[in-house]
Amino acid sequence: MKIRVKNIVFILIGAAIFSFGLVHFNMQHNLGEGGFTGITLLLFFLWDIDPAISNIVLNIPVFFIGWKILGRNAFVYTMVGTLSVSLFLWIFQIYQIQIGLEDDMTLVALFAGVFIGIGLGIIFRFGGTTGGVDIIARIINKFTSWSIGKAMFVFDFLVIITSILTFLELSEGMYTLLAVFVGARVIDFIQEGAYAAKGAFIISNQSEEIAEQIMEKMERGVTILNGQGSFSKEKRNVLYCVVARNEIVRMKNIINQTDPSAFVSMTTVHEVMGEGFTLDENKKPLND
């Protein structure tokens, strides 16, 4: 795998968005955060240690412990992500904008979550991380029975609780939890939203006609599965087709026109890879 310039550019963009949100919402309004970011904020509020510096100091040793676990590409992208976050934190602390939301901490928490979520979502989407907990969680997962998700949750929880017990008031701790929750949802949306689609299971006596209509009118592939009714023991074809969200109505119309009594089950597909979604008809990436 080659290091892609496009990935590095988007990781830089994500780091800028993340750092802007951290400086202008978390740091300006005394909010904490989970993970290593939360530790840098804790050090900043307690001892006025610049997060741009503490971010590097905390992460560099972890890199050299976990570089074999990350792999070459992920290691390079993670280095870019972490160093660029420190760079942008330094820049935005010098050129700050006063947002003026001191009287509405709910908006502060929401915007903190949105900016951090968008920034991290973009970084994760293009193969990078900001180091810290992600690497530690992978190391813990390798040598213990803990999952990566469990390790990250426990670490984040401990950092937030420590922040509440030290520099955060109870209300600020609650706003911090709101920001973390919003950020997590935004990260999921950024990572999964672009290729999210709908998967349809179709059971019909006219399955072949429906499959032909979908392939002809929508240019979507259809997979024919062999099914059998549990009660009737009757064997019947089951169609499976994945379509983009804006194609759902077209597919439903095709099914209704061909067999109004067809049984259709729709499921949400959080990520789709392959021809028609991430590849063109020549198997070339659509985003390259």
matplotlib code that plots the C-alpha trace (Angstrom):
import matplotlib.pyplot as plt

x = [0.0, 1.3, 1.0, -1.6, -1.3, -5.1, -5.3, -2.6, -4.5, -7.8, -6.1, -4.7, -8.1, -9.6, -6.8, -7.6, -11.3, -10.6, -8.1, -10.4, -13.2, -10.9, -9.5, -12.7, -15.2, -13.5, -10.6, -12.5, -15.5, -13.8, -15.0, -13.1, -12.8, -12.0, -8.8, -5.4, -7.2, -8.9, -5.5, -4.0, -7.0, -6.6, -2.9, -3.9, -6.5, -4.6, -1.1, -1.4, 0.6, 0.1, -1.9, 0.1, 3.2, 1.6, -0.1, 3.3, 4.9, 2.2, 1.9, 5.5, 6.4, 3.2, 4.0, 7.3, 5.6, 2.8, 4.2, 4.4, 0.7, -0.3, 1.5, 3.5, 0.6, -1.4, 1.8, 2.6, -1.0, -1.1, 2.1, 0.7, -2.5, -0.9, 1.7, -0.8, -3.2, -0.4, 0.5, -3.1, -3.6, -0.6, -1.9, -5.5, -4.3, -2.5, -5.3, -8.3, -11.9, -14.1, -17.3, -19.3, -21.5, -20.7, -24.4, -25.5, -23.4, -25.7, -24.7, -21.0, -21.3, -23.1, -20.6, -17.7, -19.0, -19.7, -16.3, -14.4, -16.6, -16.2, -12.4, -11.8, -14.3, -12.3, -9.0, -10.3, -12.0, -8.7, -6.7, -5.2, -5.7, -4.6, -2.7, -3.1, -6.0, -6.4, -2.9, -3.1, -6.4, -4.8, -1.9, -4.3, -6.4, -3.3, -2.2, -5.5, -9.1, -10.3, -11.8, -10.6, -13.9, -14.0, -10.5, -11.2, -14.4, -12.8, -9.9, -12.2, -14.4, -11.5, -10.2, -13.6, -14.2, -10.7, -11.5, -14.8, -13.0, -10.2, -11.0, -14.6, -17.7, -20.5, -22.5, -19.4, -18.8, -22.4, -21.8, -18.6, -20.5, -23.0, -20.1, -18.5, -21.8, -22.4, -18.9, -19.2, -22.4, -20.8, -17.7, -20.0, -21.9, -18.7, -17.2, -20.4, -22.6, -21.0, -21.5, -24.6, -27.3, -30.2, -30.2, -33.4, -34.4, -37.2, -39.3, -41.6, -43.1, -41.8, -38.3, -36.6, -38.7, -38.0, -34.3, -34.3, -36.2, -33.8, -30.7, -32.2, -33.8, -31.5, -28.3, -27.9, -26.7, -29.0, -27.9, -30.3, -30.2, -31.8, -34.5, -37.0, -40.1, -40.0, -43.7, -44.5, -41.1, -41.5, -38.3, -38.1, -35.6, -34.7, -33.3, -30.7, -30.0, -28.1, -29.2, -28.3, -30.8, -32.1, -32.9, -35.2, -38.4, -37.5, -36.8, -40.1, -42.0, -40.4, -41.3, -44.9, -45.5, -44.1, -45.5, -47.6, -47.7, -43.9, -42.4, -39.7, -37.4, -35.2, -32.1, -29.7, -26.2, -23.7, -20.9, -20.7, -17.6, -17.5, -18.8, -21.5, -20.5, -16.8, -15.7, -16.8, -17.7, -13.9, -13.2, -11.5, -12.0, -14.6, -12.9, -9.4]
y = [0.0, 3.4, 6.6, 8.7, 12.5, 12.8, 11.0, 13.3, 16.4, 15.3, 14.3, 17.8, 19.2, 17.0, 18.0, 21.7, 21.2, 19.2, 21.7, 24.7, 23.1, 22.1, 25.7, 27.7, 25.6, 23.2, 25.5, 28.8, 27.5, 25.1, 21.7, 18.5, 15.6, 11.9, 10.1, 11.8, 14.9, 15.0, 14.6, 17.5, 19.7, 18.5, 19.5, 22.9, 23.8, 22.6, 23.7, 25.9, 23.4, 24.1, 21.3, 21.6, 20.5, 18.0, 16.3, 15.5, 14.6, 12.1, 10.6, 10.2, 7.4, 5.6, 5.7, 3.8, 1.2, 0.6, 1.2, -2.5, -2.9, 0.0, -1.0, 1.3, 3.2, 3.7, 4.7, 7.4, 8.7, 8.7, 10.7, 13.2, 13.4, 13.9, 16.4, 18.4, 18.6, 20.1, 22.5, 23.7, 23.9, 26.2, 28.3, 28.6, 29.6, 32.5, 33.5, 32.9, 34.0, 34.9, 32.9, 34.6, 31.7, 31.9, 32.3, 29.1, 26.2, 23.8, 25.3, 25.2, 21.5, 20.8, 22.7, 21.2, 17.7, 18.6, 20.1, 17.4, 14.7, 16.0, 16.5, 13.0, 11.4, 12.8, 11.7, 8.2, 8.0, 8.5, 6.1, 8.2, 8.6, 11.2, 8.5, 8.0, 5.8, 4.2, 2.7, 1.8, 0.1, -2.0, -3.0, -4.0, -6.0, -7.8, -9.0, -9.3, -10.4, -6.9, -5.6, -2.3, -0.7, -1.7, -0.5, 2.9, 3.3, 2.6, 4.9, 7.8, 7.2, 7.5, 10.6, 12.4, 11.3, 12.6, 15.9, 16.2, 15.6, 18.1, 21.1, 20.7, 21.7, 19.2, 21.2, 21.5, 17.8, 17.2, 19.4, 17.6, 14.3, 15.8, 17.0, 13.5, 11.9, 14.2, 13.8, 10.0, 10.2, 12.6, 10.4, 7.4, 9.5, 10.7, 7.2, 5.4, 8.1, 8.5, 4.9, 4.1, 2.3, 0.0, -3.7, -5.4, -9.1, -9.8, -13.0, -13.3, -15.9, -13.5, -13.1, -13.5, -10.7, -8.4, -9.1, -8.4, -5.1, -3.9, -4.8, -3.2, 0.0, 0.7, -1.0, -2.6, -6.1, -8.7, -11.8, -14.8, -16.9, -20.3, -20.2, -22.5, -21.8, -23.0, -23.9, -24.8, -26.4, -24.8, -23.8, -20.3, -17.8, -14.9, -11.8, -9.6, -6.1, -3.1, 0.3, 3.9, 5.8, 7.9, 4.7, 3.1, 4.5, 3.4, -0.1, -0.3, 0.9, -1.8, -4.5, -3.2, -3.1, -6.6, -8.4, -6.3, -9.2, -9.7, -9.9, -7.2, -6.7, -3.6, -3.3, -0.4, -1.1, 1.1, 0.7, -0.5, -1.3, -2.4, -1.7, 1.0, 2.5, 2.8, 1.3, 2.1, -0.4, -0.8, -1.7, 1.7, 3.7, 6.4, 8.9, 8.7]
z = [0.0, -0.9, 1.2, -0.6, -0.7, -0.7, 2.6, 4.1, 2.9, 4.4, 7.6, 7.8, 7.2, 9.9, 12.3, 11.6, 12.3, 15.4, 16.8, 16.1, 18.1, 20.9, 21.3, 20.7, 22.6, 25.0, 26.1, 25.9, 27.9, 30.4, 29.0, 29.2, 26.8, 26.8, 25.9, 25.5, 24.5, 27.8, 29.6, 27.6, 28.7, 32.3, 32.2, 30.6, 33.2, 36.2, 35.4, 32.2, 30.1, 26.4, 24.8, 21.6, 23.5, 25.9, 22.9, 21.4, 24.7, 25.6, 22.1, 20.9, 23.4, 22.6, 18.9, 19.3, 21.6, 19.1, 15.6, 14.9, 15.8, 13.6, 10.4, 8.1, 6.5, 9.7, 11.5, 9.0, 8.9, 12.7, 12.9, 10.5, 12.4, 15.8, 14.7, 12.7, 15.6, 17.8, 15.0, 14.6, 18.4, 18.5, 15.6, 16.9, 20.4, 18.8, 16.4, 18.5, 17.7, 20.6, 19.9, 22.6, 23.8, 27.5, 28.3, 26.4, 27.4, 25.6, 22.3, 23.4, 24.2, 20.9, 18.8, 20.7, 19.9, 16.2, 15.5, 17.3, 15.7, 12.2, 12.6, 14.1, 11.7, 8.7, 10.2, 10.9, 7.5, 5.7, 7.7, 10.4, 14.2, 16.7, 18.6, 22.3, 23.4, 20.0, 20.2, 23.9, 23.2, 20.5, 22.7, 25.5, 23.1, 21.8, 25.3, 27.2, 26.5, 26.5, 23.2, 21.7, 22.3, 25.9, 26.5, 24.9, 26.8, 30.2, 29.5, 28.3, 31.4, 33.8, 32.1, 32.3, 35.9, 36.8, 35.1, 37.0, 40.3, 39.6, 37.5, 36.2, 38.1, 38.0, 35.4, 33.2, 33.6, 32.3, 29.3, 28.7, 28.6, 26.1, 23.9, 24.0, 23.1, 20.2, 19.0, 19.0, 16.9, 14.4, 14.1, 13.2, 10.7, 9.0, 8.8, 7.7, 6.2, 2.8, 1.7, 3.8, 1.8, 2.0, 1.6, 0.4, 0.8, -1.7, -1.7, -4.7, -7.1, -9.8, -8.5, -11.9, -13.4, -10.4, -10.7, -14.4, -13.9, -11.2, -13.3, -16.4, -15.0, -12.1, -13.2, -9.8, -9.3, -7.7, -5.9, -6.0, -2.8, -2.3, 0.4, 1.9, 3.9, 7.4, 7.5, 3.9, 3.2, -0.3, -2.0, -3.4, -4.6, -2.3, -4.0, -2.2, -3.6, -2.2, -3.4, -2.4, -0.2, -3.1, -5.1, -2.5, -4.0, -7.5, -6.3, -4.4, -7.5, -9.6, -7.0, -6.7, -10.4, -10.9, -7.8, -5.4, -3.0, -2.8, 0.7, 1.1, 4.1, 4.2, 6.3, 6.8, 5.3, 7.1, 4.6, 1.0, -1.0, -4.5, -8.0, -8.1, -4.7, -4.3, -7.7, -11.3, -13.9, -14.7, -11.0, -10.6, -7.3, -7.8, -5.4, -7.1]

ax = plt.figure().add_subplot(projection="3d")
ax.plot(x, y, z, "-o")
ax.set_aspect("equal")
plt.show()
